[in-house]
Amino acid sequence: MANQGLLLQVAFTPEELGTTVVQNARVVVLDVLRATSAICAGLHAGIRCFRPVLTTEQSLSLAEQGFIPAAEREGLVAPGFEVGNSPLVFREPRFQGTQIALTTTNGTRALHAARDAGASEILVGAFLGLEVLLQELHQNPRPTVLLGSGWQGKFSWEDTLLAGALAEGLLARSLGYHAQDDRVQAARSLWQNHRHDLRTAIRLSSHFARLASAGLEEDIDFCVQLNACPMFGRLVGEDLVPGWG
Ligand code: MLT
């Protein structure tokens, strides 16, 4: 029997976490459009940390503790907020050294679901930092669940594409990871079919349509740049901090 210690699993949505084995596993949360891309880009540009919270009220209340409130709902900056969830905005120099209290429609929910499920370690990843995240998963091997944030409980094309890129990177290099679940193979096939043109592939996703109709194509094209911001995030206590460098 293959090494049970390095089971690699994929969950397409936070709701599916219950169908994976999370106890003693690392969960890597993925929200390509845009929460985990924004977090990786922001940490890479010098943001000190992101505090993922579930509600806009929680985000606003953290201003008292020196956090900048940031909130996205339905792809837009939430009413009453000045900052949403744009990776390009979080790269602006005005955010360097700051702490951001972030709530988003799906990504921050997925982070909380991973914590509530008892993950032993929580990382966040993006195409922007694919290679450094793979290096971390190689160097610190442990059972791993790749968790797509989905869209309101439903499967997400782009998160599954990134899960496939990570699964391919781990399984093809014979590092001791093994998979028993068709979701891993499905994600891997998606990546194998679309890896050569991510800019076109992302246009097949439903969230592309939502964001593009809001004029956010620049954000989308940024999020599919492989290794443009070598960074992943790590949850330490309540905050996501740089997991690399
Ligand atoms: C989410 O958490 O659902 C996303 O990050 C939405 C977005 O910012 O486009």
Boltz pocket constraint, residues with backbone or C-beta under 6 A from the ligand:
constraints:
  - pocket:
      binder: B
      contacts: [[A, 31], [A, 33], [A, 34], [A, 35], [A, 36], [A, 72], [A, 74], [A, 75], [A, 76], [A, 85], [A, 104], [A, 105], [A, 106], [A, 107], [A, 108], [A, 149], [A, 150], [A, 211]]
      max_distance: 6.0
